[in-house]
Amino acid sequence: MADPKGFLTTGREVATSRPVEERVKDWNEVYVPGSLLPIISKQAGRCMDCGIPFCHNGCPLGNLIPEWNDYAYREDWTAASERLHATNNFPEFTGRLCPAPCEAACVLGINQPAVTIKNVEVSIIDKAWNSGDVTPQPPERLSGKTVAVIGSGPAGLAAAQQLTRAGHTVVVYERADRIGGLLRYGIPEFKMEKAHINRRIEQMRAEGTKFRTETEIGRDITAATLRKRYDAVVIAAGATVSRDLPVPGRDLNGVHFAMEYLPLANKVREGDLTVSPISAEGKHVVVIGGGDTGADCVGTAHRQGAASVTQLEIMPRPGDERAAHQPWPTFPMLYKVTSAHEEGGERLYSVSTTHFEGDEDGNVQSLHLIEVEFKDGKLEQKPGTERVIPAQLVTLAMGFTGTDQSNGLVEQFGLELDQRGNIARDADFATNVPGVYVAGDAGRGQSLIVWAIAEGRSAAAGVDRHLTGASDLPAPIRPTDRALMA
């Protein structure tokens, strides 16, 4: 145990954010660099080393949280990094981007603020990178087997790294021009600077993983060619089909999916563009969707100089405290103020868009909405609550409905889908096609980064068994496992 009295004597402290007026002028991460290290050891000491650490249940990766909390408390950063990497290939990603279901399941959280697990995690890995503790781990010998991984998001990268370290020759195919999937082009720079992705890619290259960008399986290379060329295939193409809003005026100029808007801002940061073709500068911006992607749009609009930003959510405003029907240790739906929300804008709940209006040139100018409420399990409009708000740029951030089938990948492989439209798989993450496996959102549906990494690790174990007859690779989850929800 770290500090036997830590949870009694030390209050919860989190990372310090840079002032709003400073950070909205740049795209750097919002936190003050180095602000965690002076406080993080005492924060790690708040961990109670519970007899049954429910934080393990909250995290699908099975992270050894009490162990690396203890090492962080003792400032044994090398040992902490080893324990962290034992279950997580990319803790610098999860430490920045995960909503931390582990903290929701923290035993201390029953009657006190939970341990700052996420902050401890990111402190350990940042310290490890700076100290040179993160090094390539190439395999001792090669198996002679080859694997293609389709998609370079967290699931694909985790599967690729595990299989490379097991001795297989792995090639990752990515249809975009850079590796990283949604980590690269969906996550704004202010949430995670892309240097964190770049150095992981270099580590993986040094281990032997090969990468092929601007190559879309189904269009540039057929499924048949890929199966003939490799002994196994892992499909980790994500759930990239955005949920649409079929209301009048949807086809007006200025109404875009979030994943049309966000990647362009990241391309400006990469130096590919001078300015984004879809910019919020000087415009009244409306973001439809109250989740993390919506918040990313809000923060991006602030940095582009929007005249105003309004975020719409069809569901009621969540409470500030854990609701009775969402008991510990389940993940509660709470009112969340992200760094983007701290920077300004208005948030409207229990509203639905009825239609858009445009000018004579076909550019969106306003959005009509109405308040809604749930009655007998159905969503009903409230008469007399109609409103019109200015909208010269609208981003649709209402989630994703499944993996992309327009490129022919699903059809060419002959893959079966489940009832939700995801690629079906068995207990080993294998599809109905021999030698073809699926990991991440393509099989699970839209989910969290920790689930994607866990899926990639588990699918890698299934592939390794298929290729060699047995596997020592860890498989933290089953395809049927779900988050700890009420």
ChimeraX attribute file (.defattr): number of C-alpha atoms within 10 A of each C-alpha:
attribute: neighborCount
match mode: 1-to-1
recipient: residues
	/A:1	17
	/A:2	22
	/A:3	21
	/A:4	13
	/A:5	13
	/A:6	17
	/A:7	21
	/A:8	11
	/A:9	11
	/A:10	14
	/A:11	14
	/A:12	15
	/A:13	15
	/A:14	16
	/A:15	19
	/A:16	13
	/A:17	14
	/A:18	16
	/A:19	13
	/A:20	14
	/A:21	9
	/A:22	9
	/A:23	19
	/A:24	21
	/A:25	12
	/A:26	13
	/A:27	18
	/A:28	16
	/A:29	17
	/A:30	22
	/A:31	17
	/A:32	14
	/A:33	12
	/A:34	12
	/A:35	14
	/A:36	19
	/A:37	18
	/A:38	9
	/A:39	14
	/A:40	24
	/A:41	21
	/A:42	23
	/A:43	27
	/A:44	31
	/A:45	26
	/A:46	28
	/A:47	29
	/A:48	23
	/A:49	18
	/A:50	13
	/A:51	6
	/A:52	9
	/A:53	18
	/A:54	19
	/A:55	25
	/A:56	19
	/A:57	19
	/A:58	23
	/A:59	23
	/A:60	25
	/A:61	24
	/A:62	19
	/A:63	23
	/A:64	19
	/A:65	24
	/A:66	22
	/A:67	18
	/A:68	26
	/A:69	32
	/A:70	23
	/A:71	22
	/A:72	26
	/A:73	23
	/A:74	16
	/A:75	17
	/A:76	13
	/A:77	20
	/A:78	19
	/A:79	18
	/A:80	27
	/A:81	24
	/A:82	16
	/A:83	19
	/A:84	22
	/A:85	16
	/A:86	14
	/A:87	20
	/A:88	20
	/A:89	22
	/A:90	20
	/A:91	24
	/A:92	21
	/A:93	21
	/A:94	20
	/A:95	22
	/A:96	17
	/A:97	18
	/A:98	15
	/A:99	16
	/A:100	21
	/A:101	25
	/A:102	28
	/A:103	23
	/A:104	26
	/A:105	25
	/A:106	26
	/A:107	23
	/A:108	17
	/A:109	14
	/A:110	13
	/A:111	7
	/A:112	13
	/A:113	16
	/A:114	20
	/A:115	28
	/A:116	22
	/A:117	26
	/A:118	22
	/A:119	20
	/A:120	26
	/A:121	25
	/A:122	18
	/A:123	24
	/A:124	28
	/A:125	25
	/A:126	19
	/A:127	18
	/A:128	19
	/A:129	15
	/A:130	9
	/A:131	11
	/A:132	9
	/A:133	16
	/A:134	19
	/A:135	13
	/A:136	15
	/A:137	14
	/A:138	19
	/A:139	15
	/A:140	9
	/A:141	10
	/A:142	14
	/A:143	14
	/A:144	10
	/A:145	15
	/A:146	19
	/A:147	26
	/A:148	24
	/A:149	27
	/A:150	27
	/A:151	31
	/A:152	30
	/A:153	24
	/A:154	30
	/A:155	34
	/A:156	33
	/A:157	29
	/A:158	26
	/A:159	31
	/A:160	32
	/A:161	25
	/A:162	23
	/A:163	26
	/A:164	27
	/A:165	22
	/A:166	21
	/A:167	20
	/A:168	24
	/A:169	21
	/A:170	25
	/A:171	20
	/A:172	24
	/A:173	24
	/A:174	25
	/A:175	19
	/A:176	17
	/A:177	11
	/A:178	15
	/A:179	24
	/A:180	21
	/A:181	24
	/A:182	18
	/A:183	20
	/A:184	23
	/A:185	23
	/A:186	21
	/A:187	23
	/A:188	25
	/A:189	23
	/A:190	21
	/A:191	19
	/A:192	21
	/A:193	19
	/A:194	19
	/A:195	10
	/A:196	14
	/A:197	18
	/A:198	15
	/A:199	13
	/A:200	18
	/A:201	19
	/A:202	13
	/A:203	18
	/A:204	22
	/A:205	16
	/A:206	14
	/A:207	18
	/A:208	22
	/A:209	23
	/A:210	17
	/A:211	19
	/A:212	17
	/A:213	15
	/A:214	13
	/A:215	18
	/A:216	18
	/A:217	24
	/A:218	20
	/A:219	13
	/A:220	11
	/A:221	12
	/A:222	16
	/A:223	20
	/A:224	12
	/A:225	11
	/A:226	17
	/A:227	17
	/A:228	9
	/A:229	13
	/A:230	16
	/A:231	20
	/A:232	22
	/A:233	26
	/A:234	27
	/A:235	30
	/A:236	32
	/A:237	28
	/A:238	31
	/A:239	22
	/A:240	20
	/A:241	16
	/A:242	19
	/A:243	14
	/A:244	15
	/A:245	16
	/A:246	11
	/A:247	11
	/A:248	12
	/A:249	19
	/A:250	17
	/A:251	15
	/A:252	18
	/A:253	17
	/A:254	21
	/A:255	23
	/A:256	19
	/A:257	21
	/A:258	23
	/A:259	20
	/A:260	16
	/A:261	25
	/A:262	24
	/A:263	18
	/A:264	20
	/A:265	28
	/A:266	22
	/A:267	16
	/A:268	14
	/A:269	18
	/A:270	14
	/A:271	9
	/A:272	12
	/A:273	13
	/A:274	11
	/A:275	14
	/A:276	19
	/A:277	11
	/A:278	15
	/A:279	21
	/A:280	27
	/A:281	17
	/A:282	13
	/A:283	20
	/A:284	21
	/A:285	29
	/A:286	30
	/A:287	29
	/A:288	26
	/A:289	22
	/A:290	21
	/A:291	14
	/A:292	18
	/A:293	22
	/A:294	24
	/A:295	20
	/A:296	24
	/A:297	31
	/A:298	29
	/A:299	24
	/A:300	24
	/A:301	30
	/A:302	22
	/A:303	20
	/A:304	19
	/A:305	17
	/A:306	19
	/A:307	15
	/A:308	20
	/A:309	26
	/A:310	19
	/A:311	24
	/A:312	22
	/A:313	21
	/A:314	20
	/A:315	17
	/A:316	13
	/A:317	16
	/A:318	14
	/A:319	12
	/A:320	10
	/A:321	10
	/A:322	17
	/A:323	13
	/A:324	9
	/A:325	9
	/A:326	13
	/A:327	15
	/A:328	20
	/A:329	22
	/A:330	20
	/A:331	21
	/A:332	22
	/A:333	15
	/A:334	13
	/A:335	12
	/A:336	14
	/A:337	10
	/A:338	13
	/A:339	20
	/A:340	24
	/A:341	18
	/A:342	11
	/A:343	17
	/A:344	15
	/A:345	19
	/A:346	12
	/A:347	15
	/A:348	17
	/A:349	17
	/A:350	17
	/A:351	22
	/A:352	22
	/A:353	21
	/A:354	16
	/A:355	16
	/A:356	24
	/A:357	19
	/A:358	18
	/A:359	11
	/A:360	6
	/A:361	8
	/A:362	13
	/A:363	19
	/A:364	23
	/A:365	20
	/A:366	22
	/A:367	20
	/A:368	16
	/A:369	19
	/A:370	18
	/A:371	19
	/A:372	20
	/A:373	17
	/A:374	12
	/A:375	9
	/A:376	7
	/A:377	7
	/A:378	9
	/A:379	14
	/A:380	13
	/A:381	18
	/A:382	12
	/A:383	9
	/A:384	8
	/A:385	11
	/A:386	15
	/A:387	13
	/A:388	14
	/A:389	15
	/A:390	19
	/A:391	25
	/A:392	22
	/A:393	26
	/A:394	31
	/A:395	24
	/A:396	24
	/A:397	28
	/A:398	22
	/A:399	22
	/A:400	17
	/A:401	19
	/A:402	23
	/A:403	23
	/A:404	17
	/A:405	13
	/A:406	11
	/A:407	14
	/A:408	15
	/A:409	21
	/A:410	19
	/A:411	13
	/A:412	14
	/A:413	18
	/A:414	13
	/A:415	17
	/A:416	16
	/A:417	15
	/A:418	12
	/A:419	8
	/A:420	12
	/A:421	16
	/A:422	23
	/A:423	25
	/A:424	21
	/A:425	23
	/A:426	13
	/A:427	13
	/A:428	19
	/A:429	26
	/A:430	24
	/A:431	23
	/A:432	17
	/A:433	13
	/A:434	12
	/A:435	18
	/A:436	22
	/A:437	26
	/A:438	33
	/A:439	35
	/A:440	35
	/A:441	28
	/A:442	26
	/A:443	28
	/A:444	26
	/A:445	19
	/A:446	20
	/A:447	17
	/A:448	19
	/A:449	21
	/A:450	27
	/A:451	26
	/A:452	28
	/A:453	29
	/A:454	29
	/A:455	32
	/A:456	34
	/A:457	31
	/A:458	29
	/A:459	37
	/A:460	32
	/A:461	25
	/A:462	23
	/A:463	28
	/A:464	23
	/A:465	15
	/A:466	17
	/A:467	19
	/A:468	10
	/A:469	9
	/A:470	12
	/A:471	16
	/A:472	9
	/A:473	19
	/A:474	17
	/A:475	20
	/A:476	21
	/A:477	19
	/A:478	16
	/A:479	20
	/A:480	10
	/A:481	11
	/A:482	12
	/A:483	15
	/A:484	17
	/A:485	14
	/A:486	12
